[in-house]
């Protein structure tokens, strides 16, 4: 770890700031390591398909009945429900 002194002359008196940074072999500043997102530590999120009642990590928000209500469905049910359906409206994709 190196220390670098920077003088700030915007003030009436000199203020010395100490900046800590890491240098690699090419003398460039290294960014601090981000925490590793291990998939085992990540919380799994699934939604249940309104039509087939199966959980999926990617769902599609649609309206397909009258009166119109927003529901989440899987891709297979989406393709089946939107075909030749005048009440069908797409409302977005929900992903993990």
Secondary structure, DSSP 8 states (H G I E B T S, - for coil): -EEEEEEE-SSSS-EEEEEEE-B-TTS-B---------TTTS----EE-TTT--EESSEEEEE-SSS---EEE-HHHHHHHHTT-TT-EEEEEE--
